[in-house]
Amino acid sequence: MFSLIISIGAIAQPLMRISPEKAGFDANRLMNADRVINESISKGDIPGAVLAVVRDDKMVYIKAYGNKSVYPTVEKMETATIFDLASVSKCLGTTLSFMQLVEQGKVRLTDNVAMYIKGFKGYVDTLTGKTIDIRIVDLMTHSSGLPAYANIDELMAKYGAPSPEALMDYISTCKRDFKPTTNFQYSCLNFITLQNILQNITGMKLCDYAKQNVYDVLGLKNTFYNPDEAYFKNIAPTEKQKDGTVLLGKVHDPLARIFNFGNSGNAGLFSNAEDMAVIAAALMNGGEYNGKRILGKLTVETMISIPPGFEHLGRALGWDLYSSYASNNGNLFPYGKTYGHTGYTGTSIVIDPVDKVAVILLTNRVHPEDKGSVVRLRALVANAVAGAIIK
């Protein structure tokens, strides 16, 4: 029964496939992406990869490379392989869900976080002693001043046992590194805070809200937090642990796994290229795919635009346009309009809203050891895809 569900899920709500030529690509140029991915595998940077290229609402190219597992057994990569998306969860999980609350009139981007998180402290100006509020927009643009991460050992020493409540208590009271909006500091704590705001407003866990209001609406069957064991055989493993096992079906990110038990605003989402392609198609079509709408047109436009006054940071709402973290966009897609996100495990998505092209590159570079690098590869693949567009 479970195998049947997975088989059906692999093709649920798929994008129509068309040839690169019909989508305005030069097929020979597009094969440059194959070369650079295979070179990365040969160098040992990644065990394998899946690449999907979307134009409008059509799948132009989807291909698997190398292996999804090399330890303890070698298993070939497949296009349906499910990946731990790591921080791509921030945009495809937390952000899509949170923007629904904005358009429903349940929250404002300029609201003070303390309205929704009891005891959440602002930034105290050391010169004036004045407290400056941290707002929701500051969290979504990584300009809140919250630390980038939290030390697991220190949290355990302070709270004794891991719990989502303990983690949020720490975030609410920890030192703020700078005055909100004055700087950019990529922080997982920003999105864990957004998760808690959403949960306080809706009364639902983020994992359940996103499934019900985003993934189920689009008919996605391979996108979820805390995947059921029935899906494990389709999931790419991540890092080898001290006991010799590998993480499989459990989120790699320590805060998400240990303190938030897999339901986390910063990481925890699992998905595959087919499902991510559907989400990309919906975003390129103003929030709707196949008659199913997850966001309004103006909501999408706002989400992927730099808020006024934040131009110096390069971050949109949950997405990256041109910050120091945006090298995955490559060099050829329209600067200042192309948006995307990366994940620590080796995942990434790039969307060019001008030419309506999305590039989804999924790898598990942390398998079996956290040594592989995909920073350069992401840009090379983006350039290969962009360079293949001829009309």
N, C-alpha and C positions, 0 to 999 in steps of 0.2 A: 504493500500500500504506500509506504513512504517513498519507495523508488519511483512509483508512478507519479506521486505528487511532484517530486523533483524534476522528473522528465517533462511534465506539463509546464512546470514553473520556468524551465529554461527557455521556453518559447512563448511565454505569456506576454500579450500585448507587444509583440516585436515590431520594430520599425520595418517598413517595406525595404527590401534590398534592391538597389539599382547599381548599374555599373559605374565606375568612376567617370567614364566618358560622358554618360548621360547626365551626370551631376556637375559637369563642368571642370573635371580634373583630367590631367594627362596621366594615364595609368603608369607609364614608364617612369615619370618623375616621382610618382607616389611610392614607387618601389625603393626609393632612397631611404624611406623610413624602415623598410625591412633590413636594409644593409646596416644602418646604424644600430638597430636593436640587436641584430645578430652579432655585431662586433662587440657590443656591451656584454652579451652572454659569453662570448669567446674569451673576453678578458676577465671573466669571473665577477663582474660588477653585479650581476643579477643572475638567478637561476633560469628565469624565463619571463615572459611578458604576454599581455594581451593588448592589442591596439584596436580601437574602434574610431572611425571617422564618420561623422554625421554631417549632412547638409540639409538644411530645412528640417523636414521630418522623415528623411530617408537615410538608411544605412548605406554608406558608400563603400566602406572597407571595414572588415573585421577579421582579425587573424591572430592566431596563437603562436608563440615562439618558445622553444626550449622546454624546460621542465617546471612544473609547479612545486615539486618536491625533489630534493636530492638527499635528504636524510629523514628518517632512517632508511627509506626506500626511494628509488628514483621513479617518479611518476610524471608522465607527459602533461604539459600545459594544454588546456582546452579553452575554446572561446567562451564556454559557459562557466569557467572557473570563478568562484566567488572569493573576493579579497577582503581583508581587514583594511578598510579605507583610512584608518587613522584620522588625521585632521581634516580630510575631505568631509568627514562627518560634520564639521563646523558649518559648511555651506549647504550640503545636501540633506542634513538632518536638522540641526538647530535653527539655522537661518530660515529655511523654507517654512518651518513650523512657526517660528516667531513672527515672521512677516504676515502670516495669517492673522495673528492677534492684532497687529497694527491696523490692517485693513478692516478688521471687524470692530474697531473702535474700543478695544479692550486695554490698549496701552499706547502711549505716545513715545516717539523716539527721544523726546526731550525730557521725559519723566525722570525724576531722581530714583536711582536704584533703591534707596532706602524706603520708598513708598511700598515696595513689594518684598523686601528682605529686611526683617526686623533686626535692628542693631548694626546694619551695614554702615560703615563709616566712610565719610568723604576724605578729601585731601586737606590737611591743615597747612596753610601757608606759613612757613617758618619765619617770614619777615613780619607779617601782619597779624598772625595768629588766627586769621579768618579761615573758616571751613568752607571749602568749595565742593559742591555736590558732584558726585560721579553719576552721569546719566546713561541711559540705555544706549544712546548713539556712541558714547565713549567706549562702551564695551564692544559694540559691533565693529568699530573701526580700530580696535586695539590701541586706543589713545587714553585709556582710563588711568594709567599709572600703576595698575596692579602688577605684581611680580610675574615673571614669565611662567613660573612653575612653582611647585612646592616639594620640599624634601620629604620623602616617604618616611624615613627613619625619624625625623624630627616630629612629624605628625603622629607617628605611633607612640613616641615617647611622651608627647603632650596629652594625647587623647586615650591612649591605652589600647584601643581597638578601632579598626577602620569602620567608618560609617559615613554615609552621605551627609548627615547632619553635622558631624565633626568637621568634615572638609569645608562645608559652607560657613561654619563658625570661624574657621581659620581665615578664609577668604574675606569675611566681613570685617575682620579686625586686624589683619596683617598690615605691615608697613606699605604705604603707597610710595612708589619710586619717583613720581613727578606730578606736576600739576596737570589735570586732565586737559586734553586737546593740544598740549604743547609739544608732544613727542609721540613717536610710534614705538611700541614694544609689544611684539607678538606674544600673547599670553593665553595659555589654556585656561587660566582662572577666569578670564573674561567670559568664556563660553560656558563654563560650569555655572557661573552666576546667571547667565541668560537661561540656562536649563532650569535653574531653581525658580526664576521669575515665572517662566512658562508654567511650571508645575504648580506654583502657588495660585496663579490665575485660573488655570483650567481644572485643577484637582486631579490631573492625570500625569503619570510618568511620561517623560519625553519619548521614550521608546514606544509607548502605547499611542500617544498623540500622533507622532509622525506616521506610524503604521496606518492608523485609522483615517487621518486627514490628508496624507500625501501619497504614500505608497499604495494603499488599497484603492484610492481614487484612480490612480493611473494603471491599476491592474498589475502591479509589480509583485512577483512571487519570490524573488531572490534578494530582496533588500530588507534588512532587519537588524535589530540589536539582539545580542545574546541568542545566536542561532540555535535551533533545535539540533540534537545530535544526528538526526536523519540527514542533515545537510553537510555533515562534516566531510564526507568523502568527496564533495565538490569544492571544498574550501582549500585555498593555498595556505600551508602552514607558515608560521613566522619564525621566531627565534628559538634556538635550542636553549633549554634551561639547564641549570646546574645538575639536576638529577638525570639528565640525558634525554628527557622527553622534549618535544617541541610544542609550542603554543599552537593549538588548532581549535578554531571556533571560539577562542577566548581572546578578547581585545588585548593587543600588545601594550598599549599605553598603561603605565603603572597606576596613575591616579584613577583612570577610568576602570581598570580591572580590580584594583585592590580596595579603593575607597568608595567607588560608585557602583561596583558590582556589574559593570557592563552597560549600565544606563547612564550615559554621561554626555554633557554638552560639548566636550572637546574632542571626543573619540568614541568608538564603540560600534559604528555602523559598518555592516558588511553588505557588499553588493557585487554585481558583475557588470561587464561592459554593456550587455544588452539592456539591463534595467537603467543604468546610468545614461545610456543613449536616449531612452524615452524621456528622462528628466530633462536632458539637454534640449531635446526637441520641443518640449513644453515651454522651456524658458525662451527659446528662440522664437516661439510663436505667441509670446505675450502671456504665458502662464497656462496654456491649454494644449492638450494633445488628444487627438481622436475623440473629440467631443467632451473630454473630461478636463475640468479646470481646477488647478490648485492655487493659483494666484491671479489677481486682476492685472490688467495690462499696465496700469500706472504703478502698481505695486512692484512689478518686475523692473520697470524703468527706474524707479527710485532705488531699489535694492542694488542694482548694478551700476549706479552712478555715485561719484564722490560727493558726499554732502557738502553744501556751501560752508566754507571756512576750514575744510579738511583737505584742501588740495595739496598742501605740503606733505601730507602723509601717504597719499596714493592708495588709500583703502576705501572701498565701497562698504556696503552693509553686509558683512560676512564674506565678502569676496575681495580679491586682490586685483588691482589694475596696474599699478606701477610702483609699488613699494619695493624695498630691497629683497623681498621674498618672491618677486614675480618673474624670475628668470625663466620659469617654465613656459611663459607666453612666447618665448622665442623672439626673433628680430623682425619678422615680416608681417605678422598680423597687425592691424591698426593700433598704434600706440594710443593709450589713454581711453580706449573704448573696449579693447579685448579684456576679458576678466577670467579668473580661474582660481584654482587652489591646489595645494599639494598636501600629501600625507607622509608622515615619517616613515611608514613601512615601504614606501616606494610608489604610491598612487598619485595620480594627478588628473585634472580636467581643465581644459582651456576652451573658452567659447568666444568666437568672433561674431558679435551681433550685426556687424556691417555686411559681411559676406554670408552670414548664417552658417558657419562651420564650427563644429565642435571636435576636439581631439581628446580622446580618453585613453590614457596610457596607464595600465595597471601592472605593477611588478610587486614582488615580495622580496625586496633587496635585503631585508634583515634575516633572510633564511639562507643557510642555517645559523649564520653568525652575523651580528650587526656590524658588517664591514663594507658592504657594497655601497656604491654611490650612483645616484641617477640625476644629479643636478644638471650636468652637462647633457646627458642623454635626453632629458625632457625638452630642452631647447632645440636640440638637433632634430628631434622628431617633429616638433612644432614647425620648424623651418622647412622640413621636407614636405610636410602636408601643405603648408601655405604656399610653398614654391611650386606645388603641383596644380594649383588653381589657375586655370587659363580663361575662364569666363564666369 
